[in-house]
Amino acid sequence: MSSRIREAQIALMDTGCYFSSYRAGRTSVPAGGVTVDLYDLPRLDPQQYACMVIDHLADQEFLYRERSAVQAFLEEGNIVVFSGHLFRPWLPGASLFQPKAFQAVDDYRISIDHPHPIFEGVEPDDMTFNKGVAGFFARGHHEPPLQAEVLLRLPGGEAVTYIDRHSTRGTIVVHSGNNLMGYDHQGSTSGRIGGQLRGWVQAEHAELQARRALR
């Protein structure tokens, strides 16, 4: 089991869209990650990967048709990180995206619900604003499952980012905005998110596999 934990990689799902976060041959791949064609999902080996990262441009009609493959991946004690707006129910335990009506800049403000390694050292204003403009980080929410761990919220208490460890035997991260794994830029504290998320994925996967070995 330990060799599996050590060798498992993060599957960065290539959606085939030009603007996708991960497109084979075009985008640099973060350490520990490998680009995988989204449409190879039915053939994905859950023993090879610790985590699937799926961004907002993914084909959700395809994911809905192949939702059993997503479920099976999670039931092996793996992780799915989804960033975007769910409009089809392909992700276990997750509700559909609810856009928020914004009246003023302060309506976009992100708050950290409680400290977490993914957002350690990240200033809320650096998530709220990008080059002085608000609204890029989140414009709505997904209602979290009852036992979910909420990490980030909008001013009305809506969950922007949450972790679900109860809907499957794996772990699901849902973020209602752009790809969290892509926050690797310099110049603001939000650039810490991508690397810290990757580190957290490795630690979380090790815990999941350790618990699985005891069953």
For each residue, the residues with C-beta under 8 A, 3 or more apart:
1: 4 5 209 210 212 213
2: 5 6
3: 6 7
4: 1 7 8 47 209
5: 1 2 8 50 205 206 209
6: 2 3
7: 3 4
8: 4 5 47 48 49 50 205
9: 32 33 34 48 49 50
10: 30 32 33 34 49 50 51 52 53 181 198 201
11: 33 34 36 44 49 51 52 53
12: 21 22 29 30 33 34 35 36 53 181
13: 22 36 37 38 41 52 53 54 55 58
14: 20 22 23 24 35 36 37 38
15: 20 38 55 57 58 59
16: 20 23 37 38 39 59
17: 20 23 57
18: 23
19: 57
20: 14 15 16 17 23 55 57
21: 12 27 53 55 57 179 181 182
22: 12 13 14 27 29 33 35 53 55
23: 14 16 17 18 20 26 27 35
24: 14 35 37
25:
26: 23
27: 21 22 23 35
28:
29: 12 22 33 34 35
30: 10 12 33 181 184 194 195 198
31: 198
32: 9 10 198 202
33: 9 10 11 12 22 29 30 53 181 198
34: 9 10 11 12 29
35: 12 14 22 23 24 27 29
36: 11 12 13 14 40 44 49 52
37: 13 14 16 24 40
38: 13 14 15 16 41 54 58 59 62 63
39: 16 59 62
40: 36 37 43 44
41: 13 38 44 62 63 66 69 70
42: 66 69
43: 40
44: 11 36 40 41 48 49 52 69 73
45: 48 49
46: 49 72 73 76 78
47: 4 8 76
48: 8 9 44 45
49: 8 9 10 11 36 44 45 46 52 73 78
50: 5 8 9 10 78 79 201 202 205
51: 10 11 78 79 80 81 201 205
52: 10 11 13 36 44 49 70 73 78 79 80 81
53: 10 11 12 13 21 22 33 81 83 179 181
54: 13 38 58 63 80 81 82 83 84
55: 13 15 20 21 22 58 83 84 178 179 182
56: 83 84 85 177 178 179
57: 15 17 19 20 21 84
58: 13 15 38 54 55 62 63 84
59: 15 16 38 39 62 63
60: 63 64 86 87 88 90
61: 64 65 88
62: 38 39 41 58 59 65 66
63: 38 41 54 58 59 60 66 67 70 88 90 91
64: 60 61 67 88 89 90
65: 61 62
66: 41 42 62 63 69 70 90
67: 63 64 70 71 89 90 91
68: 71 72
69: 41 42 44 66 72 73
70: 41 52 63 66 67 73 74 80 90 91 92
71: 67 68 74 75 92 168
72: 46 68 69 75 76
73: 44 46 49 52 69 70 76 78 80 170
74: 70 71 78 79 80 92 168 169 170 171 172
75: 71 72 168 169 170
76: 46 47 72 73 169 170 212
77: 169 170 205 208 209 211 212
78: 46 49 50 51 52 73 74 170 171 205 208
79: 50 51 52 74 170 171 172 173 201 204 205 208
80: 51 52 54 70 73 74 91 170 171 172 173
81: 51 52 53 54 173 175 180 181 197 201
82: 54 86 91 94 172 173 174 175
83: 53 54 55 56 175 176 177 178 179 180 181
84: 54 55 56 57 58 97 175 176 177 178 179
85: 56 97 99 140 176
86: 60 82 89 90 91 94 95 96 97 142 174
87: 60 96 97
88: 60 61 63 64 96
89: 64 67 86 94 96
90: 60 63 64 66 67 70 86
91: 63 67 70 80 82 86 94 172 174
92: 70 71 74 164 167 168 172
93: 145 148 164 166 167 168 172
94: 82 86 89 91 142 145 164 167 172 174
95: 86 98 142 143 144
96: 86 87 88 89 142
97: 84 85 86 87 140 141 142 176
98: 95 140 141 142 143 158
99: 85 139 140
100: 107 139 140 141 154 156 158
101:
102: 107 108 135 139
103: 107
104: 107
105: 108 109 134
106: 109 155
107: 100 102 103 104 154 155
108: 102 105 128 134 135 137 138 139 154
109: 105 106 124 125 128 134 154 155
110: 124 127 128 137 138 152 153 154 160
111: 124 152 153 154 155
112: 115 116 119 122 124 151 152
113: 150 151 152 153
114: 151
115: 112 119 120
116: 112 119 120 149 151
117: 120 196 199 200 203
118: 151 180 193 196 197 200
119: 112 115 116 122 151 152 193 196
120: 115 116 117 192 196
121: 189 192
122: 112 119 126 127 189 190 192 193
123: 126 127 188 189 190
124: 109 110 111 112 127 128
125: 109 128 129
126: 122 123 129 188 189 190
127: 110 122 123 124 137 152 190
128: 108 109 110 124 125 134 137
129: 125 126 132 133 134
130: 133 134 136 137
131:
132: 129
133: 129 130 136
134: 105 108 109 128 129 130
135: 102 108 139
136: 130 133 177 178
137: 108 110 127 128 130 160 177 178 190
138: 108 110 141 152 154 160 175 176 177
139: 99 100 102 108 135 176 177
140: 85 97 98 99 100 158 176
141: 97 98 100 138 154 158 159 160 176
142: 86 94 95 96 97 98 159 162 174 176
143: 95 98 159
144: 95 148 150 159 162 164 174
145: 93 94 148 164 166 167
146:
147: 164 165 166
148: 93 144 145 159 162 163 164 166
149: 116 162 163 164 165
150: 113 144 153 159 161 162
151: 112 113 114 116 118 119 160 161 162 163
152: 110 111 112 113 119 127 138 159 160 161 175
153: 110 111 113 150 157 158 159 160
154: 100 107 108 109 110 111 138 141 157 158 160
155: 106 107 109 111
156: 100
157: 153 154
158: 98 100 140 141 153 154
159: 141 142 143 144 148 150 152 153 162 176
160: 110 137 138 141 151 152 153 154 175 176 177
161: 150 151 152 173 174 175 176 180
162: 142 144 148 149 150 151 159 173 174
163: 148 149 151 171 172 173
164: 92 93 94 144 145 147 148 149 167 168 171 172 173 174
165: 147 149 171 172
166: 93 145 147 148
167: 92 93 94 145 164 172
168: 71 74 75 92 93 164 172
169: 74 75 76 77 208 212
170: 73 74 75 76 77 78 79 80 208
171: 74 78 79 80 163 164 165 204 208
172: 74 79 80 82 91 92 93 94 163 164 165 167 168
173: 79 80 81 82 161 162 163 164 180
174: 82 86 91 94 142 144 161 162 164
175: 81 82 83 84 138 152 160 161 180
176: 83 84 85 97 138 139 140 141 142 159 160 161
177: 56 83 84 136 137 138 139 160 180
178: 55 56 83 84 136 137 182
179: 21 53 55 56 83 84 182 183
180: 81 83 118 161 173 175 177 183 193 194 197
181: 10 12 21 30 33 53 81 83 194 197 198
182: 21 55 178 179 194
183: 179 180 190 191 192 193 194 197
184: 30 191 194 195
185: 188 190 191
186: 191
187: 191
188: 123 126 185 191
189: 121 122 123 126 192
190: 122 123 126 127 137 183 185 193
191: 183 184 185 186 187 188 194
192: 120 121 122 183 189 195 196
193: 118 119 122 180 183 190 196 197
194: 30 180 181 182 183 184 191 197 198
195: 30 184 192 198 199
196: 117 118 119 120 192 193 199 200
197: 81 118 180 181 183 193 194 200 201
198: 10 30 31 32 33 181 194 195 201 202
199: 117 195 196 202 203
200: 117 118 196 197 203 204
201: 10 50 51 79 81 197 198 204 205
202: 32 50 198 199 205 206
203: 117 199 200 206 207
204: 79 171 200 201 207 208
205: 5 8 50 51 77 78 79 201 202 208 209
206: 5 202 203 209 210
207: 203 204 210 211
208: 77 78 79 169 170 171 204 205 211 212
209: 1 4 5 77 205 206 212 213
210: 1 206 207 213 214
211: 77 207 208 214 215
212: 1 76 77 169 208 209 215
213: 1 209 210
214: 210 211
215: 211 212
